[in-house]
Amino acid sequence: MNQVLLYSSFFFAFISLFFGLYACGRVAKVLSATKDLDWTAIANMTGDLASTKKTLQTLNNRINGMHSPKVAEQELMMQLLQNQQSKPNGKIVGG
């Protein structure tokens, strides 16, 4: 029983050492990738992301038909037709 506990503790210590070294390697990779990054570059990326997001939203709205020019023209034509039908023509009918 003592040998099982001894070997299992060595195994878990080795695994935890491996995970620690792996995490250090990942942190070092992120630090080296962002070494030359400054606040101006971050601001430029933020602006680019905002413009890309706005472009994608506009594209999705066009695909969904929410800002379709045809829909706006059709609504305008329907309003004009309704206004023409409800206007009196000024003639007196009857007598």
Secondary structure, 3 states (H helix, E strand, C coil): CHHHHHHHHHHHHHHHHHHHHHHHHHHHHHHHHCCCCCHHHHHHHHHHHHHHHHHHHHHHHHHHCCCCHHHHHHHHHHHHHHHHHHCCCCCCCCC
